[in-house]
Amino acid sequence: MMKLNGWKRIGIVVSVVWILGAGVHTYDSEIDRASGFIASTHIACDSYLMGKTGDAWTTGFNECNKQADDSLALALTNARLEGAFVALVPVPLGWGFTYLVLFLVRWVRRGFMRPL
């Protein structure tokens, strides 16, 4: 089994915290944004129904609800995808950048060492 030094353990903890925190935060903010849009659409739809009565009102109301349900389903899908993207993509990029910097620092340091 591979032993992990303290820096790698810190990196793992930071990665897990990032995945959970960024994913939940992005998902919540996307849902809030979409909810505001859906609510404003529903308000506009309700104002459209004001002058209608009977079957015309019922038909219009059902169309408004269908539009709201379709918008909500799309918003949930987009929020999940956005949350997963923001949570997962930066982690391997961060690890790769860290190892690249470590490699370059060690490579430059070897250039300054005196040959034996």
N, C-alpha and C positions, 0 to 999 in steps of 0.2 A: 504494500500500500504506500502511496506517495505521501510524504509528510509535507504539510503546508507551513510556511513560516508566518510570522505575525502579519506582515504586509499583505500577503495573499488572503489571509483570513479576514483582515479588515476590508479588502476589496470584495470578497464574497458577501460580507454583511452589507456593505454599501450598495452592492448590486441588487440584493434582495430588497432592501429598503427602497431603492429607486424603483424597481419593478412594481412593488405594491403601491407606493405613494404616487408615482407618476400615473400609473394605470387608473387608480381610483379617482384621482383628481381630474384627469382628462375626461374620463367617462362621465363624472358628475357635471363638469362644466359643459360638455357637449349636450347632455340631457337637459340641463337648464336652458341652454341656448335654443335647443329645438323646442322645448316646452313653451318658451316665450313666442316663438314663431307660430307654433300650432295654435296657441291661445289667441294671438292676433288674427290668424286666419279664421278661427271659429267666431270671433267677435264680428269680423267683416261679413261672414256668412249669416250670422244671426241678424245683422242689420239689413241684409238682403231679404230676410224672411218677414220683416216687420209688417209689410202691407198685405201679406198673403194669409189666406184662411183655408180651412178644410183640407182637402186632398192635396192642393198645391203646397200648403205649408208642410204637411207630413212628408211629401215627396222631397221637398227642398231640405227639410230637417234631416231626413235619412241620407241625402247626398252629402250634407255637411258632416254628418257623423262618419260616413265612409271616407271622406277626404281626410278627416282628422285621424281616423284609425290607420289609413295608409301612410300618412305622414309620420305618425308615431312609430309604426313598424320600420319605416325607412330610417328614422332618427335613431332607433335602438341599434339597428345594424351598423349604421355609420359610427355611432358612439363606441360600440364594441371594437370595431376595426381601428378607429383612431386611438382608443385607449391602449390596445395591444401594440400598435405601431410606436406610440410615444414611450411605452414602457419597455419594449423589448429591443428596439433598434439601437438605442444609444449604448446599451450594455456591451455588446461585442466591439462596437466602435471605441468605447472607452478603454476596454482591456487591450485592444490592438494598439491604440495610441500610446498607452502606458508602456507596453513592451517595446514599441518603436523608440520611445524616448530613452528607456533604459539601455537598449542596444546601442543607440548613438552615443550616449554618455560614456559607456564602457569602451566603445570603439575609439572615441577621441582620447580618453584617458590612456588607453594602450599606446597611442601615438606619442605620448609624452614620457613613457617609461624608458629608462636607460637600458640598452641591451646588456646582458651579462657577459 
